[in-house]
Amino acid sequence: MALSTADLPTLYTLLTNALSPDENLRKPAEATLSACESRPGFCSCLLEIIAAKDLETQNNTRWLASVYFKNSINRYWRQRRDSLGISSSEKPYLRKKLLELIREENLQIAVQMAVLVSKIARFDYPKEWPELFSILVQQLQSADILTTHRVYMVLHRTLKELSTKRLTADQRNFAEITSQLFDYAWHHWRSDVQTILQEFSATVQSSIGTVFSVERQQTLQLTCERWLLCLKTLQRMIVSGFQSDAKNIQEVPPVKEVCPSLLQAVQSLLQYRSVFHEGHNFHPFIVKACLKLMKVLIAIQNAHPYSFSSQYVLPPILEFCYKKITDPEVYVVSFDRFLIQCMILFKSVLECKEYKSSNTGRVVGDTVITLEQAKNNIAREAEDVLKLLMVSERVVLLCNVLIRRYFIFTSTDLEEWDEDPEGFHHEQDMIQWIEKLRPCAEALYLTLFENYRQILAPVVVDILKEAMGNCPAAEVDITPRMLLKEAAYGAVGVSHYELSNYLSFKAWFEGALLPELHNTHSNGHIIHRRVALILGQWVSEIKGEIRKPVYCALLGLLQDKDLAVKLASCRSLCSLMEDVQFYEEDFVEYVPACLDMCFETMQNVQEFDSKVWDESSGESLLRIQVILAVQNFVVALGRQSPMAYNMLLPILQFSTDINSPDELNLLEDGVLLWEATLNHAPSMVPQLLDLFPNLIAIMEKSFEHLPVAMKIIECYILLGGVNFLHLHSAGVAKVLDAVVGNVNDKGMLSTLPVIEILVQCFPGDAPPLLGGILQKLIIVFIGGGDESNPSKAAIRASAGAILARLLVQNSSYFAHLTTQSSVSTLLQHAGMKVDQNILLCLVDAWLDKVDNVTIIPRKAYALALCILLTLREPQILEKLDQIISVCTSILMCDIDLNGSEESSYEGLHSIENNEDVVSSAAEETKEFRKRQVKSSDPIKNMSLAHVLKENLQACASLHGDAAFNAAMSRLHPTVLGQLQEFLKT
């Protein structure tokens, strides 16, 4: 039933109650509002509440209405089969009403309204809402500053939304929008920047900074905010409204027009940072404006590198950045975030591939210039500009400044290290280079080095020698000399690839790095940590006889009192072990000491899970690396892995939860970590048992992780035994039933071993749970199929082995299973006509497939055939010679089944009583348990000759001697002789 204006009072009351701190009011209101979301007219009523003038004092209620409106747009704007949602007749009213309400005075509500317009525009522009931007352009011509501010807020959100649509038609629409809006936005931006600078100048020139009236200050504040929104809108139009000139080398005119003005604006505004100190009303704006201007320049350079290389754009901007980095004014020195943007822009230009020409020439006499040749011509022009700007002296100066100023640890850095060494180490690992000044300087330094290696390699080596000469290894005070040496070591460490031809690592290690480690003063940790990192960075140069001294050095650093030094040493040891030149025999003597110190370090580490994992929230790539690292750690710990469960289990729980916000990125690595954890677990613990429902949820969602999921279930069976089956039997059966018959051949081959292990380990409890699945396997086995397909043949053979095992280990249930009417129904649905007893069909199938399986399954087939000799069906006698032939051939093989031969599907064996599984502490893992259950496999341990003898006697008794002897007479004399020989034993 649709909502109408008559429902407005009720809806308003519900919204008010939904904001109540009283749960008794809030919960019912939220439930009712959620139920109303899909009803026609709900959004129209919300819009009426948002627009109501008499409710302007009730901004919280109006804001909540806008939030519910936004949620409804996301869920119901597009037509859905399961809901009436927002009708096509209601939508035009909502679109029109929204644009009428743009001039919303409350900022929070105005933001929601802008988001609403952007969401609807993504769905409806231009087909259903062609007038959107023409209406917004009309409102831009208003003299009311609040109106134009709100329009730019809408434009910013809407253009951001539309720019993410990548179809050719959508990009063409965006280009049309840009042509329609650009001139208005550019005019407003230039007008506003002049107004802002004039007002700031008036403020500075006034003897009293507060000379402005409150109204004038509010107007200026609004102008500043509008200017920023306008800047963001311009960025979006320039970057996304024109095809990248790197693709078509067509000049983008706004780049040459806009960029010089942006540079002029940042130069002008930056000076006011020295006037409007922190705490001043306009200090936040100055910071935000300067940073945004630089980010826009970076975005334009990335999008349109050729247009940016113009002599009116690239030289002045690069010169500006160079001066700010090498010789910043007082008001820039402490402005780290601004310096970072300057370094990012400088780095982007230096590594821009469009500014690097190739040596490809033109064919003589060819007058047509190809696209690649035209690009190469522009690249040469950009190279010439860079050559003029980056002469050798300037390159050397920039390198010196980066190392001597930006690589140096600050007092704040040292305090953070001293207070929390572990946290300091992790922060250095996790921080992205664009977030902090020192990592950003390192990234710029590396790019600079790659571009000017021949100039800079001798310079860096000289800085290193100077730093080592001025600060001997015995230095104990934290002086500028020590910090410069640490910085020089860091510079040499990160540029190891480029410096390997200029610096002998062996000589450096023996002459400088090794002596550094003899300094046992507490302040030595600063250099010790850097040495530890260098030994991991220069791993490619650590060869031959130098490797063992390096191992010894790192093991010594693992004993350092500073945790940051220990962790750096652990990382470098890992790098050395992963290197292609690592040989186990060279390291074996260090293994005991290495493990002892690593375990000791791990016990001292307190914050891996709480800090690294928590602080990586939202950083999926980083969390993936954490999961991989934990997986390697679990493998390294082996049976001692439970000591890491406090760290490990929360990560497992999060990464395997399909409702986690990072599920799409983390689940694959999460299930692999889960498998590794179970593989190396010495025993099952309650926390791991409690985790199993996550696997059921994963499999219910999709079969994407099927192979790993089956291995995980196998681990649970081996480790958890009867306790696991009692707790999670229903879930296991549900998963397997969903898989069998609904996945491809590869999936079936991953799943069948799990069914086999359940039947083998729990022959009494498992078959009733798997009844429906076993019936499907009967159909698979007797149904034949494409025998030329190896996968399908393997599936059929494995299904037959499972059924044979069931008959041998639980014949009563097997009899019950094969007499079920549902089996006949399944056969009919599969298009198979069975005119004889299903058991006889199984006999035929076992005889047909016995030569396609390996030792254990073949023996299972033979045992099953022996048992079925006791069938009362006379047709069994017709197959007697074949059955005996199969059995004697297996007996004649004289294979020691106690050997190491594997079954074709790794059949595993009974652990129904966990107390029977006893192992040494060193071997108590999944692999050991697999070996144990294999050795106790009933199929393996049963005497085929004895079973054959007993069942032949039963067969003769059932069918009479005459019929039995007639059947036996058909045996080949050789087979008969072999049979008689075996029956004597």
GIPE-V497272 format. One record per helix or strand of 2 or more residues. SS is the DSSP state (alpha for helix, beta for strand). FROM is the first residue (numbers start at 1). TO is the last residue. If there is no record, write none. Layout:
ss:SS from:FROM to:TO
ss:SS from:FROM to:TO
This chain:
ss:alpha from:5 to:18
ss:alpha from:23 to:36
ss:alpha from:42 to:51
ss:alpha from:53 to:55
ss:alpha from:59 to:76
ss:alpha from:88 to:100
ss:alpha from:107 to:124
ss:alpha from:132 to:140
ss:alpha from:145 to:162
ss:alpha from:168 to:205
ss:alpha from:214 to:240
ss:alpha from:245 to:248
ss:alpha from:253 to:274
ss:alpha from:283 to:303
ss:alpha from:305 to:308
ss:alpha from:314 to:326
ss:alpha from:330 to:333
ss:alpha from:336 to:350
ss:alpha from:353 to:355
ss:alpha from:371 to:389
ss:alpha from:392 to:406
ss:alpha from:411 to:419
ss:alpha from:421 to:430
ss:alpha from:437 to:451
ss:alpha from:453 to:470
ss:alpha from:480 to:494
ss:alpha from:496 to:499
ss:alpha from:505 to:516
ss:alpha from:522 to:537
ss:alpha from:539 to:541
ss:alpha from:546 to:557
ss:alpha from:563 to:578
ss:alpha from:584 to:604
ss:alpha from:608 to:615
ss:alpha from:620 to:655
ss:alpha from:663 to:679
ss:alpha from:686 to:701
ss:alpha from:706 to:739
ss:alpha from:745 to:761
ss:alpha from:766 to:769
ss:alpha from:771 to:782
ss:alpha from:790 to:809
ss:alpha from:811 to:818
ss:alpha from:821 to:829
ss:alpha from:838 to:852
ss:alpha from:855 to:870
ss:alpha from:875 to:878
ss:alpha from:880 to:892
ss:alpha from:914 to:916
ss:alpha from:921 to:923
ss:alpha from:926 to:935
ss:alpha from:938 to:941
ss:alpha from:944 to:959
ss:alpha from:961 to:968
ss:alpha from:973 to:984
